Amino acid sequence: MNEALVEIVRALIAFFTLLIFTRLLGKQQMSQLTFFDYVLGITVGSIAASLTIELTYDPWPMWLGLVTWILAVLAFQLITVKWRYASKYIDGEPTVVIMNGMIMEAAMKKLRYRISDLTEQLRDKGVFDISQVEFAVLEVSGKLTVLKKSQYQPVTPKDMNIKTMYSGIGTELIYDGVVVENNLKQVNRDKKWLQKELKRMGINDVSEVFFATLETTGKLYVDRYQDHIKNKTDISDFDGPY
């Protein structure tokens, strides 16, 4: 068999194996991955790459090794979900690095977490003065969670006894020039209503619309393919969304 064809077939096998793996693994943000997850990802990706380009080796042992690693990852994931103590030793636990405004030097030393790392992540949270921090927790992902002292927290409408309107998620009605009919029915609207609203905005056809949503306030947000920008460097000429 032609080497190029063999490589394509092996690449597709590795691709769909990884695709199935990522779907089984579930939704997890990159920022939530632990170091252990990161190492496992690199290893699985390396095996998949070898399966694709190492034409001198039998592909099936490589594929079996890839599947074994994937099943091991899934098994550990299920164990950590069901058994808290396993999660503690595999993923680790969040660590308090600032408590009641005091830096926990012993905890930071144990984690090999430097004060420069702490101040950098605090600045990333918009905190430039450590004295403003009540608690800071270093999560297992390496992300720093910060709770400011009450006097430094922003004022909310509730604090000011101000009534607010409900703000939910808008419903997608048009995506890439195509009407999402199920969503249109869900908000008790029809195509006639939609076309009428679009014509009111000077849009004659749905195909002119890139994206449209119906906000919870009843306002229709529309973004066209051809936005009216006379000069891209001058935002004053931008008509903006409807």
N, C-alpha and C positions, 0 to 999 in steps of 0.2 A: 504494500500500500504506500502511496505517496506520503513522504514525511510531513508535508504541510497539512495534508488531510488528517493524518494521525494526530498532529498537534492540535488541530481545530477540534477534533472529537474529544481529546483528553481535556482540552480547555473547557469545553462545554460541560463535561462530566463534573469537573471541579467547580465550575460556576454554579450549576444547579444544586450541587451538594451544599455549597456555602449559602446559596439563596434559601434553601430549605432550613439550614441551620439557623440563619439569622431570623427567619420567621418563627421558628420554634423557641428561640431564645427570648422573644418578646421585645417590647418597646423599652429601651433604656437609653437615656441621653449619654453622650460621650463624657460629659462632665460628671456623671454618676458612676462611671466605671472605676473599679478599684485597680490597684497595680497588678493584682493577680489576674483580673479580667484582661488587662492590657497585654500581659505576657502570653496568656492563652490565645488571644486574638492574633498576635504576631506568629505564634507557633503554628496555628491552624492555617494562616495565610501562607506561611513558608512551605508547609506540606502541599497545599493546593498549587503553589507555583512550581514545586518540584514535579508534581504529577503532570503538569502541563508541558514542561520543557525537557525533562529528563527522559529522552526517547530511548536511551540505551537500557533502561530498567523496565521491568514488567509493571504495568500501571496498576494492576489489581491489588498487590500488597500495599502500594502507596494509598490507594483509595480506601483499603481496609483500615490503614493507619489513620487516615483522615477521619473516617467515620467513628473510629474508636475514640479519638480525641474529642470529637463533637459530642458523642454519647456521654463521655466522662464529664464534660462541661455541663451538659443538661442534668446529669445525675447530681452534681455538686449544687447546681442551682435549686433543684427540688429539695435537696437536703437542707440547704440554708434557709429555704422558705418554711419548711416544716419544723426544723430544729434550731432554736435560737442559739444554743451553745455552739453548734457547728458554725453558724453564721459569725459568732463572736471570734472564733479562732481562725476561720478562713478569710473573712472580709475585714475583721478588726472592728473596733468600736469608735464612735465619736469621742473626742478628747477635749475637755474644757481647758483652754489655754489662758483665758482671762475670766476671773470669777470675782464678782463684786468690785470690779474696777482694778483688781490686783492681778499681775501677770504670774502665771503658774510656771515658775522656772523649772521645777522638777519634772513636770509633765512634758514641757518642751524639750528638755534634755533627753528624756526617754525616747521621744519621737525623733530626735536629731533635727528638730525644727528651730531654725534660727530666728533671732529677733528681727533680722532684716526681712525674712520671709513674712513674718507677722505684720510688720509695718507696711510692707508692699501690698499684702492682701487687704489690709485695712484701708489703704489709700484707694484701692480698687473699689471698695464699698463706699467711698466718699468720706472716709473718716481720716482726718489728718491729726487728730489729737486723741491719744490713747485715754486720756482722762474722761472722755465722753462715753467710753465703753463700759457697760455693766457686765455683759457676758460675751465671750467669743468662743465658739466651738469649732474645732477642726474636724470636719466630717471624714468618713473613711475614703471618700473620693479625693480628698485633698482640698476640698472647697472650704472656705472659712465662712461660718454663719455668725452674724454680729447682732447683738441686741444693745442699742444705745440706752443710756440713762434716760429716765422719763423726761427730764427737763430739756433734753436734746432731741427728742423725737418730734417729728412733724405734727402739726395740728391737723385733725381730721374734721370733716363736717359734723360728726357726732359730738366732738368736743365743743363745737360752737353752737350745738342744737340747731343745725341747719338741715332742713328736710331735703332729701335728694331723690331724683327720679331713678326708676329701675333701669339698669344698664345691662342688657344681656348680650348674646352673640347674634350677629346678623345672619340672615339666611341667604345662602348663595343661590341666585336666580339665573345668572348667565355666566358661563365659563368658556372662555376661548371661542366666543361667537355662537355658542350652543345653549339653548334654554334647558335648564335643569327642571324638567316638568314635575318630578316628584316633590321637589322643594316648593315649587309654585303652588301645588295643591295643598301642601302642608300649611302654608300661610293664607289659605283661602283666597287665592288669586288665580286669574286665568290669563291666557295669552293675549286676549283682547285688552285687558287692563294694562298689561306690560307694554304692548305696542302703543297704547294711548299715552302712557307715561314717557316712553322713548320719543315719540313724535313731539310731545310737549317740550322736550329737550333738544329738538332739532335732529333727531336720529331717525332715519327712515327704515332701517333694517337692523335686525338683531346681529347680523354678521359684522356690523360696524363696532360692536361692543366687545371689548376684551374681557371685562369682568363687571358683574353687577350684583349687589346684595341689598336686601331689604332689612334696614335696621329695626331694632325693637321699638323705636319711636315712630315707625311708619315711613321714614324717609328712605328714598331709593338712592343708593350710591351707585354711580355709573362711571366706569373708566373705559374710554374708547381707544381703539388701536391708534388712531391719528389724533393725538392730543394737540390742541391749538397753541403751539409754541412758535412764535415768530423768530425768536433768537434764543437758542438754547443756553446762552451765557447770561441772559437777562431774565430772571425769574418774575419780573414785573409783568411780562407779557404772557405768563402762564394763566390760562383760564381756570385750571384746577378741576377737580372732580365735581360732578353734579350732586 
